Structures are given as structure tokens and as C-alpha cells.
Amino acid sequence: MDNQGTGLQLRSLVKSSGELELSLARIPIPQPGPDEVLVRIEAAPINPSDLGLLLGPADISAAKVSGTDESPVVTAPIPPQFMRAMGARVDESMPVGNEGAGVVIGAGDSPAAQALLGKTVALLGGATYGQYRAVKAADVLVLPEGATPRDGASCFVNPLTALGMVETMRREGHTALVHTAAASNLGQMLNKICLKDGVQLVNIVRSPEQAELLRGIGAKHVVDSTSANFMEELTDALVETGATLAFDAIGGGKLAGQILTAMEIAANRKMTEYSRYGSTTYKQVYIYGGLDTRITELSRGFGMAWGLGGWLLTPFLMKIGPVEAGKLRQRVADELKTTFASHYSHEISLAEALKPEVIAAYNRRATGEKYLINPAKGL
């Protein structure tokens, strides 16, 4: 907080000229309303779900930097064919960052807000790539005693997504899961949940090193999509677990179709009579990410009892309602340093987040590399 009562906030702007502009805006520190608290943000992760708003379809390899080291401005061209999809946000400077954590330094008059003064809390709701954020007291999660903002920075998106996957499995009548890009922070959390809850989980990874990482934390079923025997190994794991529900973070390419095909082969192994329509076992793949931006390819060799759809955390939480969502949030708080512990490979400042080489690094979305923004760093 400076003498003028302002703080820095990272902004993303799509210009009608066909350029993306990233900058650090100095904005007035928000004043909390009666039922709100003011949080000094000290940690905010860069999740794949943040990159769509932050970078959009801009060509980061052609980015240019102007401004100063303390207040850089990055511009990058957006290919013309992608500008139509940007229509709703053209020429509107937008704050970025889905979640984060920090310390409550101000509060409204309500008892609930006043009770949070001095507490370390996590929050979800946007604009966390900035120094200060006002949010409703009811929407923050108080971190356990001794937990730091770094501990709690990622306690909404990944933990609730992992818990949501298991809850979706139960609600839709499946008994086991498949997860892709499974060595990620989220994937490691999902493994820990499934081990603790006794849920069979098939992990699909993209390298032998990732497979070893998961086996090192107790994963039983791990298959490598780069293996020459991938389909056979995947099918064997599906036969053993009976998994008929998959969550796919890859999105593009053939993987979703391969999973459905392997599920069908696994189901056919258990059939006693031939059916020209395939097995009657229902198979579902939910795409919840886009690590591969190519089109999704399906080779229809998996019968007629199947589904492919999208899955997002916020609609799921709305569907189950505030009481059930509150139970999931409480579990995250209770197991913050065990099941839901997050690990970061890099901690960067707001200004460092706008360096083209750093943008290129976190935009790779590489498994095992997770970036954390600390808005207080370097100030």
C-alpha cells in the first residue's frame, strides 16, 4: 500500500487492433463493504484455467516489451482468425487470477467480517494477480493454524476439481476413474484422494519419469501414452479396475477416443453374448482441459453406450449446492498440508510474470512446473 492508497494489479487487454496487451495497473485499494474483507494477496497460482483470460490466443513468441522494469507492458499479436472469438472482451481491460491467498487487513462492520481480521485466508473469485482484493467474508476459507498463504494459494481450483471428479463418479453410478495428465499437481491430489477413499484410479501420463513419480506416491495403475503397448496396457488396467468414467485434461488429439475404445474392449471381455451394437456398459469421458489444442478425434469403435462432454468446476459446485460444496471446502482445509499440498517450481513477482521468457515458460503448461505469483515480491 502506498501513500496514495493504491495497489498494483495485472491486467489483460485485447485491443480491436488485434493485439493483446498485458500491463500492471495501479488502482485504488478497494474498500470492503459491510459483509466484506480486504485481503492482502501474498500468493496466487498460475493454473491452466487462468491462461485463457491472461494470454488468450496471442502469439507470445512475437511479444514485445515496453515500459519500465517496475511497470512493464507486453504486447503480442493475435492471429486474425481468432479475433472473432474475442469479441466480448475487446477493448476491456480485465483483471486476472482465479484464486489466491493472503492476510485479511481490513473488514466491514458485520461480525462475520470483523472476526476475520488478521486471519490467513484463501479465496476464489478472480482478480487475484494483484496486491489487494475485497471479497465477501462468507466466500473466503480460513486456513489452518500455521498455514501460510503459499500453503493455501491453490486450495480451491485443483483440490475442489479433484474432489469433484470423485463426487461426480459416485453421483453418476461409476465405481472407478481414469485421469489424464495425471502427474500434475491436480493428478497427485486425485491419487491421494483415491488412495484414502479406496477408489480405483487409472493414471495416464506422458513419460516414464511421470509414471515413476506417481508410483512413488503409491499409485497402482499407471500407463504411459508414449508406450508402444499403450492400448494393451490401458485396457488391462481398465479390466482390473472396472473404470468407466474418465476426466481428460488433454482435450485434443486421439486420447479421449482411445480411452473410450479401451473401455469398450474391457467391457467386451466380460460379455457372454455378442452384440453388433457393442457392449451395454455405459462409458463416459469428460474433457475438462485443453493441453492439446488440436481437434478432438474419435474413431467410432466403441459401440453405442458412451458419452463425451465437458466438465467445469463452477457449474458442478452450483449443481450440488452450497451445503455439499461447503463439505468439500472443509475437507480441503482439514487436509491442506497432506492430501491437498501443492508444490511450486517457481515463485515470481507481478513484474516477472510479464517477462516474455517467463510467459513462454508458464504457457508451456509442463507437468511438474507450476508458477506462483507473489504480488509482494520485489516491492
C-alpha positions in Angstrom: 0.0 0.0 0.0 1.5 3.4 -1.0 0.7 6.9 0.2 -2.0 7.3 -2.4 -3.8 4.2 -1.3 -3.3 2.3 -4.5 -2.0 -1.2 -5.4 -0.8 -3.0 -8.4 -3.0 -5.3 -10.5 -2.1 -7.4 -13.5 -4.4 -6.6 -16.5 -5.1 -8.3 -19.8 -6.5 -6.3 -22.7 -7.5 -7.4 -26.1 -7.4 -4.5 -28.5 -9.6 -4.0 -31.5 -6.3 -3.5 -33.5 -5.7 -7.3 -33.0 -3.2 -7.2 -30.2 -3.0 -8.5 -26.6 -1.7 -6.0 -24.0 -0.5 -7.1 -20.6 0.3 -4.4 -18.0 0.4 -3.6 -14.4 -2.3 -1.1 -13.5 -2.2 1.0 -10.3 -5.7 1.0 -8.9 -7.3 2.4 -5.7 -7.3 -0.1 -2.9 -10.8 -1.4 -2.6 -12.8 -0.5 0.5 -14.6 -3.5 1.9 -18.4 -3.4 2.2 -20.3 -4.3 5.5 -20.0 -8.0 4.8 -16.7 -8.0 3.0 -13.0 -8.3 3.9 -9.9 -6.8 2.3 -7.2 -9.4 1.6 -3.5 -8.5 1.0 -2.7 -11.2 -1.6 0.6 -12.9 -1.0 0.3 -16.0 -3.2 -1.7 -16.8 -6.4 -1.0 -19.8 -8.7 -1.0 -19.7 -12.5 -3.4 -22.5 -13.4 -4.1 -23.6 -16.9 -7.6 -22.2 -16.4 -6.0 -18.7 -15.9 -4.2 -18.7 -19.2 -7.2 -18.3 -21.4 -8.0 -15.0 -19.9 -4.4 -13.9 -19.4 -3.0 -14.7 -22.8 -5.9 -15.8 -25.0 -4.9 -16.9 -28.5 -2.0 -14.4 -28.7 1.3 -15.3 -30.4 3.6 -15.0 -27.4 6.6 -15.9 -29.5 6.2 -12.4 -31.1 5.7 -10.5 -27.9 7.3 -7.1 -27.4 8.1 -5.3 -24.2 7.9 -1.6 -23.4 7.5 0.5 -20.2 9.9 0.1 -17.3 11.3 -2.8 -15.3 8.8 -1.9 -12.5 5.9 -1.4 -14.8 6.4 -3.4 -18.0 3.9 -3.5 -20.9 3.8 -6.6 -23.1 2.1 -6.6 -26.5 1.6 -9.7 -28.7 -0.3 -10.1 -32.0 -3.5 -12.2 -32.1 -3.9 -14.1 -35.4 -6.9 -12.6 -37.3 -8.8 -15.9 -37.3 -9.1 -15.8 -33.5 -10.3 -12.2 -33.1 -13.9 -13.1 -33.7 -14.0 -15.3 -30.6 -12.6 -12.4 -28.6 -15.5 -10.0 -29.4 -17.0 -10.0 -26.0 -13.8 -8.7 -24.3 -12.3 -6.4 -27.0 -11.0 -3.1 -25.5 -12.0 -4.1 -22.0 -9.0 -4.2 -19.6 -9.6 -7.3 -17.4 -8.0 -8.4 -14.1 -6.7 -11.9 -14.0 -6.2 -14.7 -11.5 -8.8 -17.2 -10.3 -7.6 -17.9 -6.8 -5.1 -17.0 -4.2 -4.4 -16.5 -0.5 -3.2 -13.8 1.8 -3.9 -11.9 5.1 -7.1 -10.1 6.0 -6.0 -6.4 6.7 -9.4 -4.8 6.6 -13.1 -5.7 7.3 -16.6 -4.4 7.1 -18.8 -3.8 10.1 -20.5 -7.2 10.2 -19.4 -9.6 13.0 -18.5 -12.3 10.4 -16.2 -9.9 8.6 -14.6 -8.4 11.8 -13.9 -12.0 13.0 -11.6 -12.5 10.1 -9.2 -9.6 10.8 -5.6 -10.8 10.8 -6.6 -14.3 9.6 -4.7 -16.0 6.7 -7.4 -17.0 4.2 -7.8 -18.4 0.7 -10.2 -17.0 -1.9 -11.7 -17.8 -5.2 -13.3 -15.2 -7.5 -10.9 -13.5 -9.8 -8.5 -10.6 -9.8 -6.0 -12.3 -7.5 -3.0 -11.3 -9.6 -2.9 -8.1 -7.7 -1.9 -6.8 -4.3 -5.3 -6.3 -2.7 -8.7 -7.9 -3.2 -12.0 -7.2 -1.4 -14.3 -10.3 -1.2 -17.4 -11.4 0.8 -16.4 -12.8 4.2 -18.6 -15.8 3.5 -16.5 -16.7 0.4 -13.1 -17.0 2.0 -11.6 -20.1 3.5 -9.8 -19.6 6.8 -6.5 -21.6 6.6 -5.5 -23.9 9.5 -3.2 -22.6 12.2 0.3 -22.3 11.0 -0.6 -22.5 7.3 1.0 -19.8 5.1 -0.5 -18.1 2.0 1.8 -20.2 -0.1 0.2 -23.3 1.5 -3.3 -22.2 0.7 -2.8 -20.4 -2.6 -4.1 -23.4 -4.6 -6.7 -24.7 -2.3 -9.8 -24.1 -4.5 -9.3 -24.9 -8.2 -7.2 -28.1 -8.1 -8.5 -29.6 -4.8 -12.1 -29.0 -5.5 -11.7 -30.2 -9.0 -10.2 -33.5 -7.8 -12.9 -33.9 -5.2 -15.5 -33.0 -7.8 -14.3 -35.8 -10.0 -14.7 -38.4 -7.3 -18.1 -37.0 -6.3 -19.2 -37.0 -10.0 -18.2 -40.7 -10.2 -20.3 -41.5 -7.2 -23.3 -39.5 -8.3 -23.3 -40.9 -11.9 -23.0 -44.5 -10.8 -19.5 -45.3 -11.8 -17.1 -47.2 -9.5 -13.6 -46.2 -10.7 -11.8 -43.4 -12.6 -9.4 -42.6 -15.4 -7.4 -39.4 -15.3 -5.1 -38.0 -18.0 -2.1 -35.7 -17.5 -2.1 -37.5 -14.2 1.3 -36.4 -12.8 0.2 -32.8 -12.4 -0.4 -31.2 -9.1 -4.1 -31.9 -9.5 -3.3 -35.5 -10.6 -1.2 -36.1 -7.5 -4.0 -34.8 -5.3 -6.5 -37.1 -7.1 -4.3 -40.0 -6.4 -4.1 -39.2 -2.7 -7.9 -38.8 -2.5 -8.5 -42.1 -4.3 -6.0 -44.0 -2.1 -7.6 -42.5 1.0 -11.1 -43.2 -0.1 -10.5 -46.6 -1.6 -11.3 -45.6 -5.2 -9.6 -47.4 -8.1 -7.8 -44.9 -10.3 -6.1 -45.4 -13.7 -3.5 -42.7 -14.3 -2.4 -41.8 -17.9 0.9 -40.0 -18.1 3.1 -38.8 -20.9 6.6 -40.1 -19.9 8.3 -42.8 -17.9 9.5 -40.2 -15.5 6.0 -39.1 -14.7 5.0 -42.7 -14.3 7.7 -43.2 -11.7 6.7 -40.0 -9.9 3.1 -41.4 -9.4 4.2 -44.8 -8.4 6.4 -43.1 -5.8 3.3 -41.7 -4.1 1.5 -45.0 -4.1 -0.3 -45.1 -7.5 -1.1 -48.6 -8.5 -2.3 -48.3 -12.1 -0.1 -46.0 -14.3 0.1 -46.2 -18.1 2.3 -44.2 -20.3 0.6 -42.9 -23.5 4.0 -42.8 -25.3 4.5 -46.6 -24.8 4.3 -48.8 -27.8 1.9 -51.0 -25.9 -0.3 -48.2 -24.6 -3.7 -49.5 -25.7 -3.0 -53.0 -24.3 -1.7 -51.6 -21.0 -4.6 -49.2 -20.7 -7.1 -52.0 -21.5 -5.6 -54.3 -18.9 -5.9 -51.5 -16.3 -9.5 -50.9 -17.2 -10.3 -54.6 -16.9 -8.7 -54.8 -13.5 -10.4 -51.6 -12.1 -13.7 -51.6 -14.0 -13.3 -47.9 -14.7 -16.0 -46.5 -17.0 -15.5 -42.7 -16.3 -12.6 -40.6 -17.4 -11.5 -37.0 -16.9 -9.3 -35.7 -19.7 -7.1 -32.7 -19.3 -5.6 -33.1 -22.8 -8.7 -32.5 -24.9 -7.3 -32.5 -28.4 -6.0 -35.4 -30.5 -6.9 -39.1 -30.2 -6.7 -39.8 -26.4 -10.4 -39.3 -25.5 -11.3 -41.7 -28.3 -8.6 -44.2 -27.3 -9.9 -44.2 -23.7 -13.5 -45.0 -24.9 -12.2 -47.7 -27.2 -10.2 -49.3 -24.4 -13.2 -49.2 -22.1 -15.3 -50.9 -24.8 -12.6 -53.6 -25.3 -12.5 -54.1 -21.5 -16.3 -54.4 -21.3 -16.4 -56.9 -24.2 -14.0 -59.2 -22.4 -16.7 -59.6 -19.8 -19.6 -60.1 -22.2 -21.1 -63.6 -22.6 -23.1 -62.8 -25.8 -22.1 -61.0 -29.0 -23.9 -57.7 -29.8 -23.5 -55.9 -33.1 -24.2 -52.7 -31.2 -21.3 -53.2 -28.8 -21.4 -53.6 -25.1 -24.3 -52.2 -23.0 -21.8 -50.8 -20.5 -22.0 -47.0 -20.4 -18.7 -45.2 -20.9 -18.2 -41.5 -20.2 -15.3 -39.2 -20.9 -15.4 -35.6 -19.6 -12.9 -33.1 -21.2 -12.0 -30.5 -18.6 -8.8 -29.1 -20.1 -7.1 -28.2 -23.3 -3.4 -29.1 -23.0 -3.6 -30.2 -26.6 -5.3 -27.5 -28.7 -5.9 -29.7 -31.8 -9.3 -31.0 -32.7 -10.6 -34.0 -30.7 -10.6 -37.1 -32.9 -13.0 -40.0 -32.3 -12.7 -43.3 -34.2 -16.1 -44.8 -33.5 -15.1 -48.3 -32.4 -16.7 -48.2 -29.0 -20.3 -49.2 -29.5 -23.3 -47.0 -28.8 -23.3 -46.8 -25.0 -21.0 -43.8 -24.5 -20.8 -40.1 -23.9 -18.3 -37.3 -24.4 -18.8 -34.0 -22.8 -17.3 -31.0 -21.0 -16.8 -30.6 -17.2 -16.1 -27.5 -15.3 -15.7 -26.9 -11.5 -18.0 -23.9 -11.1 -21.1 -25.4 -12.7 -20.5 -28.6 -10.7 -20.4 -26.7 -7.4 -23.6 -24.8 -8.4 -25.3 -28.2 -9.2 -24.5 -29.8 -5.9 -25.4 -26.7 -3.9 -23.7 -24.7 -1.1 -24.1 -27.3 1.7 -22.4 -30.1 -0.2 -19.8 -27.7 -1.7 -19.1 -26.5 1.9 -18.3 -30.1 2.9 -15.8 -30.3 0.1 -14.2 -27.0 1.1 -13.9 -28.1 4.7 -12.1 -31.3 3.7 -9.6 -29.2 1.8 -8.9 -27.1 4.9 -8.6 -30.2 7.1 -6.1 -31.9 4.7 -4.3 -28.8 3.4 -0.8 -30.0 4.2 -1.3 -33.6 3.3 -3.8 -34.6 0.6 -4.0 -31.2 -0.9 -0.5 -29.9 -0.6 0.7 -28.1 -3.7 4.3 -27.7 -4.9 5.7 -24.9 -7.0 8.7 -24.9 -9.2 8.9 -21.1 -9.5 7.8 -18.1 -7.4 7.6 -14.8 -9.4 6.7 -11.2 -8.9 3.9 -9.4 -10.8 6.6 -7.7 -13.0 8.4 -11.0 -13.6 5.1 -12.5 -14.7 5.2 -10.1 -17.7 8.7 -11.1 -18.9 8.3 -12.8 -22.3 10.7 -15.6 -21.4 8.7 -16.3 -18.2 5.4 -16.1 -20.0 6.7 -18.6 -22.5 7.7 -20.9 -19.7 4.5 -21.0 -17.8 2.5 -21.1 -21.0 4.1 -24.4 -21.8 1.9 -25.9 -19.1 4.5 -28.5 -18.4 3.8 -31.2 -15.9 5.9 -30.6 -12.8 6.4 -26.9 -13.5 3.9 -24.7 -11.6 4.3 -21.0 -11.2 3.2 -19.0 -8.2 2.8 -15.2 -8.3 3.7 -13.3 -5.1 2.4 -9.8 -5.6 4.6 -8.6 -2.6 7.8 -9.9 -4.1 10.3 -7.2 -5.1 8.3 -4.4 -3.5 
